[in-house]
Amino acid sequence: MLRQFTVYVKKYPLTWYYIISVLIVILIIPVFLLTGADVAVDQALQKTGIQFNTDLVKVWTGSMP
């Protein structure tokens, strides 16, 4: 069974990279919310006047408003 899993991972490495990445994000979100980090980030953004923007394409292309 482990051998089949290894073969499957080697056959589809990008799929497994994506699956692992999504699982990490799903596991981090509750920790982020339960520790109050979201409040700290929000307060820091308000203090600095930086607009919250999750669109990384805008950030890297310099087309931020």
C-alpha positions in Angstrom: 0.0 0.0 0.0 2.8 2.4 0.8 4.5 1.5 -2.4 1.4 2.3 -4.4 1.1 5.7 -2.6 4.7 6.5 -3.4 4.2 5.7 -7.0 1.1 7.9 -7.1 2.9 10.8 -5.5 5.8 10.5 -8.0 3.3 10.3 -10.9 1.4 13.4 -9.8 3.8 15.7 -7.8 2.0 18.9 -8.5 -1.3 17.5 -7.4 0.2 16.5 -4.1 2.0 19.8 -3.7 -1.4 21.5 -4.1 -3.2 19.1 -1.7 -0.5 19.6 1.0 -0.5 23.4 0.5 -4.3 23.6 0.9 -4.2 21.4 4.0 -1.6 23.6 5.6 -3.7 26.7 5.0 -6.8 24.9 6.4 -4.9 24.0 9.5 -3.4 27.5 10.0 -6.7 29.4 9.8 -8.1 28.2 13.1 -4.8 28.9 14.9 -4.7 32.3 13.4 -8.3 33.1 14.5 -8.1 31.4 18.0 -4.8 33.2 19.0 -6.1 36.7 18.1 -3.6 37.2 15.4 -6.4 38.5 13.1 -7.1 41.4 15.5 -3.4 42.2 15.7 -3.0 42.3 11.9 -6.1 44.4 11.5 -4.9 46.9 14.1 -1.5 47.1 12.4 -3.1 47.7 9.0 -5.3 50.5 10.5 -2.3 52.1 12.2 -0.2 52.2 9.1 -3.0 53.1 6.8 -2.3 50.2 4.5 -5.4 49.0 2.6 -6.0 45.3 3.1 -5.7 43.7 -0.3 -5.4 40.0 -1.0 -4.9 40.4 -4.7 -1.2 39.6 -5.1 -1.3 40.3 -8.8 -2.0 43.9 -8.1 0.8 44.1 -5.6 3.4 42.7 -7.9 2.3 44.7 -11.0 2.3 48.0 -9.1 -1.4 48.7 -9.9 -2.4 49.2 -6.3 -4.9 52.1 -5.8 
